């Protein structure tokens, strides 16, 4: 389980989704959990 926190401490997890590696300097090959604030 990978959780990305973008400048927030209130972690509100979304359902697991897939992220293309183009969104950041990481290779992701599976479901990850994002903060709601991360989603555009």
N, C-alpha and C positions, 0 to 999 in steps of 0.2 A: 504494500500500500504506500503510495507516494502522495504527500500532501504539499501543495505549493502555497506558501503564504506570501502575499504581495503587500507588505506594509500594513497588515492588520493583525490584531491579536484575537479578535472574535472569529473563531473558526466555525464557519457554517458550511458544512460539506455538501456538495451536490452529489447526485448519483454518479457512480463511476462512469467515466466517458473516455473516449480515445482522443489524444492530442497529437496532431502532426508535429514532427520534430522541428519543423520550420518555425514554430512559435517560440522557440528558445534554443539555447545552446545545450540541449540535452537530447539523448536518444531515448525514445519511449516506444516500447514494443508490447504494451499491454494496458489494461485499464488503470487509470489514475483518478484520484479524487482532487477536485479543484475547489478553491474557495469561490463563493458566489461573486465576490468582488473581482475575481480574475476574468470572469466571463464577460465579453464585450456586450 
